[in-house]
Amino acid sequence: MCVICTSAEGQTTAIQHNVLKSPNGNLQIDFHQTGDEGHRRMYYSVNFYGKTVIKESELDLRLDNNLSEKAMALQVDTHQRWFENLKVTGVVTSSKDSLWKPVYGEQAQIRDCYNAATIAFVKDDNPIYIMYLEIRAYDEGAAIRYRFSENPKGTYYNITSENTEFSLPAGTMAWFANWAQAPYQKLPLKNWPGESERPLTLELPGGIYACLAEAQMVDYARAKFRLSNDKPNTLVTSMAGEAALISPVATPWRVIMVANSPGVLIENNSLLLNLNPPNQIQNSGWIKPGKIMRVMNLTTAEAKANIDFAAQQGLQYILFDWKWYGPAFSFSSDATKVAIPDFDLPGIIQYGSNKGIGVWLYVNQQALLAQSDSLFTYYKKWGVKGVKFGFVQVGSHRWTTWLEKAIHQAADQQIMVNIHDDWRPTGEQRTWPNLMTAEGIRGNEEMPDATHNTVLPFTRYIAGAADYTICYFDKRIKTTHAHQLALAAVYYSPIQTLFWYDRPSQYHGEPELDYWKKIPTSWDETKVIAGLPGQYIATARRSKDDWYVGIITNNDARKLSLRLDFLNKDSQYTATIYSDDPGLNTTTHVKVRTVRVNYKSVLQANLFASGGEAIYLTPSK
């Protein structure tokens, strides 16, 4: 539809509206360009079930290609805003509906279903610059990115800032976190103490929940969200510095996930995977999800004791963390040599292999930067299964591309990866599934309280797997033991760290740890049964015929009714329930009981303050 209107100056202005609907028709994206030659601006909006999610918001990139243009004797662009003289030359629509199977994940198969529009632009005074605006409408949300075709004159693209806006309804609240490992605050869209991390989960008036996220951020600078300087209730994409690009190239996807309940946002987080290319690892049989524990004291005897404990408790890996090869922050340390006496790493790896336990090694950024071209070749020869990247620099275009290259180098040598500290994934684990998990989370290294733990599934975990480093015996835990037990089901991580600060000697046959012994880390089906950010969550995950349920509450006690209508209607189940019982005369105060249930059953969970409940459901024989 093309509408002709008149500007304030009396000049004729064409407004080209392009409306794109999701496959089920409930989500709608509107794009239009306004202004006359040399003064054009682009806008979009998003509606969900007829309700406004994103009001008219501007789409804008700022580029400065002057140095490249001058060096190559090309026409120098002098426009104040790079987008202001882009002219629409065509619109192509398409659709897709397919299923794909991840190597591991929260679902056994993922549907990728959307309608798309690609809008072509050219600079009206310089035809070597062609840009495409790609828009996708999913039932689960909207995605937008900018793509530049191969430049015929070879000029480079230096993006100095991205100003993609998200104008939200008045009264919207946001779960704000200033950095990836920060605590969360629920704030209105004003007076923020800085920029907010992504994903950014939002509560809109009228019962709608949204999440602003980033996908396929692999050759760019990380974005956060800042408040607009001049528009109320408006967020603006804020890049961590410039991005120096070579065409053909695309910016990361800007994603607006939408749902009528916050739990559905979690169930739909595969949208970020769908916005990344397919698996690039042809033979992925060596990628094995599993549970892992850290060896606290780096000695051969302690390592073997941890291997014995891991095998006994149904774990698959152990981790040697921090300084096993020398001072981690020094370039003089060699991550191919053990620097600790009485630490027989080859013997330990062999001992673990004999017991079915693999070894992961921590390597800090200094050694990764200096040695990554050969490091993973050594580790493959040693029989190492994975590497935990530590204290990596993040955010800038330089460190983003470096880190992605290191993930690829590890994949070439069949090494799995866990990235720690401030980095968060953007769906690239679909493309490189050896990227198993990442930190970017305030986990048990900081010992957060239960309220924080109930925020995380609705915020950080929408980005994908997170290494929370769950503990059990450490006395600094601010929750009950049943709460910690349930986290293994609530929190998704294909490499799930358990017993982070714990030692085998602290185990005294606690019967409830049978739940961790049984639980897998990759799933066939995931359902969020109930939950509200900062209050509580109940998550059910299926592996083959068995279901594992985790329920946690915040710092307040509460009672929940748990419907089991997700169970197979033709089966009877035995439910083993692990719950807090302060009156129980054990060190962990976790009661274990069993009941017979079916899909019509409703279980009552009486949760103590900072408490939780774990449930294992298996078909009755």
LOKOLGU-65445 format. One record per residue (C-alpha): residue in three letters; x, y, z; residue number from 1. Coordinates in pm, whole numbers, plus 50000, padded with zeros to 5 digits. Each point is the difference from the previous one (the first is absolute). Example, Ala and Ser with C-alpha at 12.3 -4.5 7.8 and 13.67 -1.06 7.14 Angstrom:
BEGIN
PT  res      x      y      z    n
PT  ALA  51230  49550  50780    1
PT  SER  50137  50344  49934    2
***
This chain:
BEGIN
PT  res      x      y      z    n
PT  MET  50000  50000  50000    1
PT  CYS  50141  50343  49906    2
PT  VAL  49861  50312  50166    3
PT  ILE  50076  50352  49872    4
PT  CYS  50007  50271  50265    5
PT  THR  50139  50352  50035    6
PT  SER  50288  50103  50223    7
PT  ALA  50000  50313  50216    8
PT  GLU  50204  50180  49736    9
PT  GLY  49735  49924  49738   10
PT  GLN  50219  49752  49813   11
PT  THR  49860  49669  49884   12
PT  THR  50118  49704  50208   13
PT  ALA  49941  49635  49906   14
PT  ILE  49939  49753  50281   15
PT  GLN  50044  49641  49885   16
PT  HIS  49840  49763  50250   17
PT  ASN  50102  49635  49994   18
PT  VAL  49801  49778  50236   19
PT  LEU  50134  49658  50088   20
PT  LYS  49800  49748  50205   21
PT  SER  50117  49689  50181   22
PT  PRO  49883  49657  49875   23
PT  ASN  49708  49989  50247   24
PT  GLY  49918  50366  49931   25
PT  ASN  50021  50109  50364   26
PT  LEU  50324  50197  49974   27
PT  GLN  50030  50288  49756   28
PT  ILE  50299  50214  49900   29
PT  ASP  49950  50328  49816   30
PT  PHE  50290  50167  49815   31
PT  HIS  49989  50340  49833   32
PT  GLN  50239  50265  49874   33
PT  THR  49921  50371  50022   34
PT  GLY  50157  50319  49872   35
PT  ASP  50107  50140  49667   36
PT  GLU  50334  49958  49821   37
PT  GLY  50291  50043  50239   38
PT  HIS  49778  50007  50310   39
PT  ARG  49860  49649  50014   40
PT  ARG  49948  49800  50318   41
PT  MET  49892  49639  50058   42
PT  TYR  49755  49883  50264   43
PT  TYR  49843  49675  50118   44
PT  SER  49741  49891  50253   45
PT  VAL  49887  49667  50146   46
PT  ASN  49651  49889  50108   47
PT  PHE  49905  49676  50175   48
PT  TYR  49637  49881  50006   49
PT  GLY  49906  50356  49906   50
PT  LYS  50190  50154  50291   51
PT  THR  50294  50233  49957   52
PT  VAL  50335  49853  50100   53
PT  ILE  50237  50235  49817   54
PT  LYS  49864  50341  49903   55
PT  GLU  50138  50185  49700   56
PT  SER  50379  49970  50044   57
PT  GLU  50285  50114  49783   58
PT  LEU  50246  49767  49823   59
PT  ASP  50341  50158  49963   60
PT  LEU  50369  49919  49953   61
PT  ARG  50282  50251  49992   62
PT  LEU  50292  49922  49768   63
PT  ASP  50325  50181  49929   64
PT  ASN  50164  49848  49693   65
PT  ASN  50198  50314  49918   66
PT  LEU  50346  49854  50053   67
PT  SER  49928  49702  49775   68
PT  GLU  49829  50220  49742   69
PT  LYS  50295  50240  49987   70
PT  ALA  50260  49723  49987   71
PT  MET  49822  49838  49706   72
PT  ALA  49929  50330  49820   73
PT  LEU  49624  49953  50033   74
PT  GLN  49723  50250  50047   75
PT  VAL  50007  50116  50361   76
PT  ASP  49667  49982  50178   77
PT  THR  49926  50332  50171   78
PT  HIS  49653  49931  50138   79
PT  GLN  49957  50069  50370   80
PT  ARG  49782  49690  50037   81
PT  TRP  50104  49709  49778   82
PT  PHE  49638  49886  49961   83
PT  GLU  49859  50339  49898   84
PT  ASN  50041  49951  49625   85
PT  LEU  49917  49628  49978   86
PT  LYS  49730  49936  49743   87
PT  VAL  49781  49688  49991   88
PT  THR  50054  49806  49677   89
PT  GLY  49796  49690  50071   90
PT  VAL  49838  49765  50251   91
PT  VAL  50021  49621  49988   92
PT  THR  49788  49783  50230   93
PT  SER  50057  49637  50092   94
PT  SER  49904  49741  50259   95
PT  LYS  50148  49693  50164   96
PT  ASP  49871  49709  50205   97
PT  SER  50246  49725  50087   98
PT  LEU  50113  49773  50283   99
PT  TRP  50359  49940  50107  100
PT  LYS  50163  49788  50269  101
PT  PRO  50263  50152  50227  102
PT  VAL  50300  49796  50116  103
PT  TYR  49863  50058  50352  104
PT  GLY  49758  50248  50148  105
PT  GLU  49682  50074  50188  106
PT  GLN  49790  49842  49724  107
PT  ALA  50070  49695  49782  108
PT  GLN  49897  50192  49689  109
PT  ILE  49944  50367  49923  110
PT  ARG  49756  50159  49762  111
PT  ASP  50121  50295  49792  112
PT  CYS  49688  50170  49863  113
PT  TYR  49972  50361  49888  114
PT  ASN  49893  50247  49734  115
PT  ALA  50268  50238  49873  116
PT  ALA  50042  50320  49806  117
PT  THR  50328  50124  49854  118
PT  ILE  49994  50368  49911  119
PT  ALA  50273  50116  49759  120
PT  PHE  50150  50349  50018  121
PT  VAL  50257  50193  49802  122
PT  LYS  50165  50333  50072  123
PT  ASP  49839  50231  49749  124
PT  ASP  50327  50183  49932  125
PT  ASN  50237  49702  50012  126
PT  PRO  49879  49666  49856  127
PT  ILE  50298  49799  50132  128
PT  TYR  49824  50000  50339  129
PT  ILE  49716  49748  50014  130
PT  MET  49842  49899  50330  131
PT  TYR  49727  49754  50088  132
PT  LEU  49773  50021  50302  133
PT  GLU  49900  49646  50096  134
PT  ILE  49685  49957  50208  135
PT  ARG  49862  49672  50131  136
PT  ALA  49666  49946  50169  137
PT  TYR  49980  49688  50217  138
PT  ASP  49705  49901  50214  139
PT  GLU  50248  50041  50287  140
PT  GLY  50130  50345  49908  141
PT  ALA  50163  50233  49751  142
PT  ALA  50358  50017  49870  143
PT  ILE  50168  50279  49804  144
PT  ARG  50350  50046  49862  145
PT  TYR  50194  50198  49741  146
PT  ARG  50193  49823  49721  147
PT  PHE  50252  50143  49756  148
PT  SER  50065  49827  49670  149
PT  GLU  50351  49964  49864  150
PT  ASN  50122  50345  49906  151
PT  PRO  50113  50011  49635  152
PT  LYS  50272  50257  50080  153
PT  GLY  50128  49819  50309  154
PT  THR  49941  50278  50250  155
PT  TYR  49985  49894  50364  156
PT  TYR  49713  50068  50241  157
PT  ASN  50080  50169  50329  158
PT  ILE  49691  50004  50221  159
PT  THR  50050  50262  50268  160
PT  SER  49669  49949  50180  161
PT  GLU  49666  49829  49974  162
PT  ASN  49693  50190  50111  163
PT  THR  49723  49745  49953  164
PT  GLU  49717  50116  50225  165
PT  PHE  49743  49813  50206  166
PT  SER  49719  50235  50101  167
PT  LEU  49782  49826  50258  168
PT  PRO  49661  50070  50155  169
PT  ALA  49994  50224  50306  170
PT  GLY  50016  49798  50320  171
PT  THR  50237  49735  49862  172
PT  MET  50234  49850  50261  173
PT  ALA  50341  49847  49931  174
PT  TRP  50221  49749  50181  175
PT  PHE  50315  50213  49988  176
PT  ALA  50354  49863  50041  177
PT  ASN  50294  50229  49930  178
PT  TRP  50245  49720  49914  179
PT  ALA  49977  49630  49929  180
PT  GLN  50070  49888  50357  181
PT  ALA  49803  50277  50169  182
PT  PRO  49702  49967  50234  183
PT  TYR  49664  50090  49845  184
PT  GLN  49776  50296  50076  185
PT  LYS  49643  50041  49879  186
PT  LEU  49992  50358  49873  187
PT  PRO  49775  50229  49795  188
PT  LEU  50141  50137  49676  189
PT  LYS  50152  50308  50161  190
PT  ASN  50293  50098  50222  191
PT  TRP  50203  49687  49932  192
PT  PRO  50341  49972  50169  193
PT  GLY  50173  49931  49668  194
PT  GLU  49934  49765  49710  195
PT  SER  49825  49664  50026  196
PT  GLU  50127  49660  49887  197
PT  ARG  49821  49781  49751  198
PT  PRO  49776  49807  49997  199
PT  LEU  49780  50266  50160  200
PT  THR  49667  49869  50123  201
PT  LEU  49709  50244  50017  202
PT  GLU  49656  50000  50161  203
PT  LEU  49757  50207  49793  204
PT  PRO  49660  50129  50109  205
PT  GLY  49717  49762  49918  206
PT  GLY  50176  49679  50096  207
PT  ILE  50244  49981  49710  208
PT  TYR  50363  49900  50053  209
PT  ALA  50278  50078  49756  210
PT  CYS  50372  49937  49979  211
PT  LEU  50250  50205  49801  212
PT  ALA  50287  49781  49889  213
PT  GLU  50291  49974  49759  214
PT  ALA  50064  49708  49763  215
PT  GLN  50300  49900  49787  216
PT  MET  50232  50257  50155  217
PT  VAL  50318  49847  49856  218
PT  ASP  50161  50276  49791  219
PT  TYR  49894  50319  50174  220
PT  ALA  50017  50186  50331  221
PT  ARG  49770  49887  50279  222
PT  ALA  49693  50212  50059  223
PT  LYS  49835  50107  50322  224
PT  PHE  49691  50215  50049  225
PT  ARG  49998  50362  50114  226
PT  LEU  49719  50242  50063  227
PT  SER  49933  50248  49722  228
PT  ASN  50120  50350  50076  229
PT  ASP  49688  50167  49862  230
PT  LYS  49720  49743  49962  231
PT  PRO  49812  49868  50305  232
PT  ASN  49956  49623  50047  233
PT  THR  50250  49938  49721  234
PT  LEU  50308  49780  49999  235
PT  VAL  50284  50033  49752  236
PT  THR  50257  49742  49889  237
PT  SER  50342  50095  50137  238
PT  MET  50305  49836  49844  239
PT  ALA  50324  49928  50188  240
PT  GLY  50208  50203  49758  241
PT  GLU  50028  49999  49623  242
PT  ALA  49978  49702  49766  243
PT  ALA  50241  49997  49704  244
PT  LEU  49841  49770  49743  245
PT  ILE  50069  49864  49652  246
PT  SER  49705  49933  49772  247
PT  PRO  49806  49786  49945  248
PT  VAL  49898  50021  50363  249
PT  ALA  49694  50028  50223  250
PT  THR  49950  50153  50341  251
PT  PRO  49869  49785  50285  252
PT  TRP  49627  49943  50021  253
PT  ARG  49805  50229  50229  254
PT  VAL  49735  49775  50152  255
PT  ILE  49672  50087  50169  256
PT  MET  49853  49687  50159  257
PT  VAL  49636  50030  50110  258
PT  ALA  49770  49779  50207  259
PT  ASN  49690  50012  50216  260
PT  SER  50188  49847  50293  261
PT  PRO  50366  50016  50106  262
PT  GLY  50040  49622  49997  263
PT  VAL  49921  49988  49628  264
PT  LEU  50297  50230  49937  265
PT  ILE  50223  49729  50147  266
PT  GLU  49835  49725  49795  267
PT  ASN  50051  50208  49684  268
PT  ASN  50369  50077  50052  269
PT  SER  50088  49779  49702  270
PT  LEU  49912  50308  49792  271
PT  LEU  50358  50119  50058  272
PT  LEU  50134  49669  49869  273
PT  ASN  49780  50028  49691  274
PT  LEU  50162  50335  49921  275
PT  ASN  50341  49834  49967  276
PT  PRO  50138  49777  49719  277
PT  PRO  49975  49619  50026  278
PT  ASN  50261  49776  50162  279
PT  GLN  50340  50035  49834  280
PT  ILE  50152  49695  50173  281
PT  GLN  49953  49703  49767  282
PT  ASN  50088  49728  50252  283
PT  SER  49860  50106  50335  284
PT  GLY  50000  49660  50170  285
PT  TRP  50279  50111  50234  286
PT  ILE  49782  50276  50148  287
PT  LYS  49867  49846  50320  288
PT  PRO  49784  50193  50249  289
PT  GLY  50046  49908  50362  290
PT  LYS  50044  50100  50363  291
PT  ILE  50331  50131  50130  292
PT  MET  50162  50086  50333  293
PT  ARG  50308  50205  50080  294
PT  VAL  50302  49851  50176  295
PT  MET  50070  50241  50285  296
PT  ASN  50356  49886  50084  297
PT  LEU  50229  49934  49705  298
PT  THR  50181  49685  50104  299
PT  THR  50003  49658  49837  300
PT  ALA  49837  49840  50304  301
PT  GLU  49725  50261  50020  302
PT  ALA  49936  49972  49627  303
PT  LYS  49956  49624  50021  304
PT  ALA  49771  50039  50303  305
PT  ASN  49784  50239  49798  306
PT  ILE  49995  49760  49708  307
PT  ASP  49883  49721  50230  308
PT  PHE  49731  50227  50145  309
PT  ALA  49890  50119  49655  310
PT  ALA  49964  49641  49880  311
PT  GLN  49806  49909  50314  312
PT  GLN  49764  50298  49963  313
PT  GLY  49925  49958  49630  314
PT  LEU  50209  50294  49879  315
PT  GLN  50192  49994  49672  316
PT  TYR  50282  50253  50046  317
PT  ILE  50236  50169  50241  318
PT  LEU  50158  50344  49959  319
PT  PHE  50346  50120  50093  320
PT  ASP  49953  50368  50062  321
PT  TRP  50229  50302  50032  322
PT  LYS  50380  49996  49994  323
PT  TRP  50074  49634  49930  324
PT  TYR  50251  50119  49737  325
PT  GLY  50132  50298  50200  326
PT  PRO  49898  50363  50061  327
PT  ALA  49692  50039  49782  328
PT  PHE  50044  50373  49932  329
PT  SER  50354  49964  49871  330
PT  PHE  50102  49947  49639  331
PT  SER  50304  49814  50135  332
PT  SER  49780  49709  50109  333
PT  ASP  49984  49710  49756  334
PT  ALA  49660  49829  49984  335
PT  THR  50157  49689  49850  336
PT  LYS  50204  49930  50317  337
PT  VAL  49893  49911  50351  338
PT  ALA  50150  50244  50251  339
PT  ILE  49887  49827  50320  340
PT  PRO  50207  49731  50178  341
PT  ASP  49828  49671  50077  342
PT  PHE  49752  50044  49716  343
PT  ASP  50027  49716  49750  344
PT  LEU  49764  50131  49734  345
PT  PRO  50055  49717  49745  346
PT  GLY  49947  49742  50272  347
PT  ILE  49691  50181  50127  348
PT  ILE  49848  50018  49650  349
PT  GLN  50060  49628  49953  350
PT  TYR  49857  49920  50344  351
PT  GLY  49689  50201  49914  352
PT  SER  49968  49834  49660  353
PT  ASN  50006  49658  50164  354
PT  LYS  49706  50107  50218  355
PT  GLY  49805  50179  49728  356
PT  ILE  50084  50348  50128  357
PT  GLY  50137  50263  49761  358
PT  VAL  50229  50290  50089  359
PT  TRP  49946  50371  49932  360
PT  LEU  50274  50262  50042  361
PT  TYR  49975  50369  50085  362
PT  VAL  50206  50233  49779  363
PT  ASN  50013  50375  50050  364
PT  GLN  49982  50252  49716  365
PT  GLN  50373  50075  50003  366
PT  ALA  50090  49641  49913  367
PT  LEU  49707  49967  49759  368
PT  LEU  50108  50313  49816  369
PT  ALA  50363  49893  49977  370
PT  GLN  49955  49628  49939  371
PT  SER  49656  49927  49849  372
PT  ASP  50145  49922  49655  373
PT  SER  50161  49685  50146  374
PT  LEU  49857  49959  50349  375
PT  PHE  49696  49791  49913  376
PT  THR  50215  49762  49795  377
PT  TYR  50196  49921  50316  378
PT  TYR  49684  49948  50202  379
PT  LYS  49851  49763  49745  380
PT  LYS  50315  49788  50017  381
PT  TRP  49981  50001  50378  382
PT  GLY  49638  49882  49994  383
PT  VAL  49856  50321  50147  384
PT  LYS  49625  50033  49932  385
PT  GLY  49942  50370  50052  386
PT  VAL  50150  50338  50083  387
PT  LYS  49855  50266  50224  388
PT  PHE  50097  50345  49866  389
PT  GLY  50069  50230  50294  390
PT  PHE  49993  50379  50049  391
PT  VAL  49944  50068  49631  392
PT  GLN  49967  50357  49878  393
PT  VAL  49660  50062  49846  394
PT  GLY  49795  50262  49826  395
PT  SER  50223  50156  49738  396
PT  HIS  50007  49892  49637  397
PT  ARG  50361  49884  50045  398
PT  TRP  49931  49767  50291  399
PT  THR  49674  49873  49854  400
PT  THR  50168  49877  49682  401
PT  TRP  50297  49863  50194  402
PT  LEU  49776  49798  50230  403
PT  GLU  49793  49859  49716  404
PT  LYS  50322  49892  49826  405
PT  ALA  50117  49824  50317  406
PT  ILE  49671  49806  50015  407
PT  HIS  50054  49889  49638  408
PT  GLN  50362  49902  50072  409
PT  ALA  49885  49787  50292  410
PT  ALA  49739  49831  49778  411
PT  ASP  50269  49911  49745  412
PT  GLN  50172  49794  50271  413
PT  GLN  49678  49857  50148  414
PT  ILE  50019  50207  50318  415
PT  MET  49686  50118  50179  416
PT  VAL  49988  50355  50140  417
PT  ASN  49864  50178  50307  418
PT  ILE  50052  50379  49999  419
PT  HIS  50016  50174  50336  420
PT  ASP  49960  50350  50135  421
PT  ASP  49809  50280  49824  422
PT  TRP  49924  49835  49664  423
PT  ARG  49650  49885  49897  424
PT  PRO  49896  49788  49699  425
PT  THR  49775  50126  49720  426
PT  GLY  49892  49667  49849  427
PT  GLU  50332  49914  49835  428
PT  GLN  50005  49666  50181  429
PT  ARG  49771  49878  49720  430
PT  THR  50281  50065  49751  431
PT  TRP  50281  49882  50227  432
PT  PRO  49846  49751  50246  433
PT  ASN  50338  49939  50165  434
PT  LEU  49914  50326  50180  435
PT  MET  49825  49821  50284  436
PT  THR  49934  50272  50256  437
PT  ALA  50116  50337  50128  438
PT  GLU  49994  50203  50316  439
PT  GLY  49878  50359  49954  440
PT  ILE  49789  49940  50309  441
PT  ARG  50001  50083  50368  442
PT  GLY  50021  49646  50129  443
PT  ASN  50128  49822  50308  444
PT  GLU  50344  50155  49974  445
PT  GLU  49821  50305  50149  446
PT  MET  49746  49799  50203  447
PT  PRO  49687  50197  49899  448
PT  ASP  49674  49972  50188  449
PT  ALA  49693  49805  49895  450
PT  THR  49819  50302  49854  451
PT  HIS  50287  50054  49756  452
PT  ASN  49985  49632  49906  453
PT  THR  49634  50035  49903  454
PT  VAL  50080  50291  49767  455
PT  LEU  50272  49818  49803  456
PT  PRO  49781  49755  49802  457
PT  PHE  49799  50290  49858  458
PT  THR  50303  50213  49914  459
PT  ARG  50350  49855  49954  460
PT  TYR  49883  49649  49905  461
PT  ILE  49803  50133  49703  462
PT  ALA  50343  50055  49840  463
PT  GLY  50076  49629  50039  464
PT  ALA  50197  49769  50225  465
PT  ALA  50165  50152  50306  466
PT  ASP  50260  49863  50240  467
PT  TYR  49855  50098  50336  468
PT  THR  50246  49775  50193  469
PT  ILE  49746  49833  50226  470
PT  CYS  50119  49903  50350  471
PT  TYR  49858  49775  50264  472
PT  PHE  50206  49974  50318  473
PT  ASP  50159  50345  50020  474
PT  LYS  49880  50185  50311  475
PT  ARG  49983  50335  49817  476
PT  ILE  49695  49893  49796  477
PT  LYS  49712  50244  50060  478
PT  THR  49728  49750  49908  479
PT  THR  49877  49667  50128  480
PT  HIS  50156  49679  49871  481
PT  ALA  49684  49899  49816  482
PT  HIS  50020  50332  49818  483
PT  GLN  50354  49920  49885  484
PT  LEU  49892  49649  49905  485
PT  ALA  49717  50136  49782  486
PT  LEU  50233  50240  49813  487
PT  ALA  50134  49708  49796  488
PT  ALA  49659  49979  49831  489
PT  VAL  49909  50369  50002  490
PT  TYR  50331  50115  49851  491
PT  TYR  50106  49870  49660  492
PT  SER  50365  49923  49926  493
PT  PRO  50123  49706  49787  494
PT  ILE  50313  50009  50216  495
PT  GLN  49837  50038  50341  496
PT  THR  50237  50085  50283  497
PT  LEU  49904  49832  50327  498
PT  PHE  50184  50002  50336  499
PT  TRP  50187  50318  49895  500
PT  TYR  50150  50084  50342  501
PT  ASP  49953  49648  50138  502
PT  ARG  50239  49713  50071  503
PT  PRO  49935  49624  49992  504
PT  SER  50077  49982  50374  505
PT  GLN  49688  50209  50072  506
PT  TYR  49772  49730  49860  507
PT  HIS  49846  49771  50263  508
PT  GLY  49753  49798  49797  509
PT  GLU  49731  50269  49974  510
PT  PRO  49716  49808  49828  511
PT  GLU  49859  50304  49819  512
PT  LEU  50315  50024  49784  513
PT  ASP  49860  49707  49805  514
PT  TYR  49807  50274  49812  515
PT  TRP  50324  50150  49870  516
PT  LYS  50134  49654  49929  517
PT  LYS  49708  49925  49767  518
PT  ILE  49943  50338  49836  519
PT  PRO  50131  50052  49644  520
PT  THR  50109  50334  49853  521
PT  SER  49840  49980  49655  522
PT  TRP  49627  49971  49946  523
PT  ASP  49730  49879  49766  524
PT  GLU  49737  50243  50125  525
PT  THR  49983  50299  50234  526
PT  LYS  49694  50163  50155  527
PT  VAL  49976  50293  50240  528
PT  ILE  49700  49899  50207  529
PT  ALA  49970  50325  50194  530
PT  GLY  50204  50295  50107  531
PT  LEU  50049  50374  50040  532
PT  PRO  50340  50172  49991  533
PT  GLY  50130  50068  50346  534
PT  GLN  49731  49787  50167  535
PT  TYR  50008  49633  49900  536
PT  ILE  50036  49756  49714  537
PT  ALA  49906  49638  49934  538
PT  THR  50174  49836  49703  539
PT  ALA  49943  49648  49865  540
PT  ARG  50248  49834  49764  541
PT  ARG  49965  49663  49828  542
PT  SER  50272  49754  49905  543
PT  LYS  49853  49695  49821  544
PT  ASP  49710  49889  50224  545
PT  ASP  50120  50165  50321  546
PT  TRP  49920  50351  50120  547
PT  TYR  50206  50216  50235  548
PT  VAL  49832  50294  50171  549
PT  GLY  50168  50286  50183  550
PT  ILE  49808  50250  50210  551
PT  ILE  50157  50296  50180  552
PT  THR  49856  50295  50187  553
PT  ASN  50153  50335  50086  554
PT  ASN  50083  50117  50352  555
PT  ASP  49634  49950  50094  556
PT  ALA  49817  49682  50091  557
PT  ARG  49712  49902  49773  558
PT  LYS  49766  49717  49906  559
PT  LEU  49965  49885  49640  560
PT  SER  49764  49754  49835  561
PT  LEU  50186  49806  49733  562
PT  ARG  49787  49849  49725  563
PT  LEU  50154  49695  49835  564
PT  ASP  49798  50021  49678  565
PT  PHE  50324  49996  49799  566
PT  LEU  50040  49628  50076  567
PT  ASN  49912  49726  49754  568
PT  LYS  49628  49931  50037  569
PT  ASP  50047  49625  49953  570
PT  SER  50255  49951  50280  571
PT  GLN  50010  49986  50375  572
PT  TYR  50305  50153  50166  573
PT  THR  50201  49974  50318  574
PT  ALA  50088  50346  50126  575
PT  THR  50301  50028  50228  576
PT  ILE  49974  50334  50177  577
PT  TYR  50295  50175  50164  578
PT  SER  49883  50280  50229  579
PT  ASP  50123  50214  50288  580
PT  ASP  49920  49877  50349  581
PT  PRO  50166  50216  50269  582
PT  GLY  49893  49748  50265  583
PT  LEU  50189  49715  49836  584
PT  ASN  50303  49892  50201  585
PT  THR  50256  50018  49718  586
PT  THR  50257  50263  49899  587
PT  THR  49813  50089  49678  588
PT  HIS  49641  49967  50128  589
PT  VAL  49867  49856  49674  590
PT  LYS  49717  49750  50019  591
PT  VAL  49953  49731  49735  592
PT  ARG  49661  49843  49936  593
PT  THR  49825  49820  49714  594
PT  VAL  49641  50013  49877  595
PT  ARG  49809  49853  49707  596
PT  VAL  49872  50259  49751  597
PT  ASN  49861  50044  49650  598
PT  TYR  49923  50286  49764  599
PT  LYS  49689  50094  50203  600
PT  SER  50194  50037  50325  601
PT  VAL  50066  50331  50172  602
PT  LEU  50292  50015  50244  603
PT  GLN  50012  50258  50279  604
PT  ALA  50340  50158  50054  605
PT  ASN  50042  50169  50336  606
PT  LEU  50312  50205  49947  607
PT  PHE  50193  50149  50290  608
PT  ALA  50161  50342  49964  609
PT  SER  50294  49973  49752  610
PT  GLY  49893  49641  49949  611
PT  GLY  49923  49763  49720  612
PT  GLU  49889  49656  49899  613
PT  ALA  50133  49747  49750  614
PT  ILE  49787  49722  49849  615
PT  TYR  50099  49696  49797  616
PT  LEU  49717  49837  49806  617
PT  THR  50047  49662  49835  618
PT  PRO  49739  49763  49851  619
PT  SER  49894  49737  50250  620
PT  LYS  50089  49643  49917  621
***
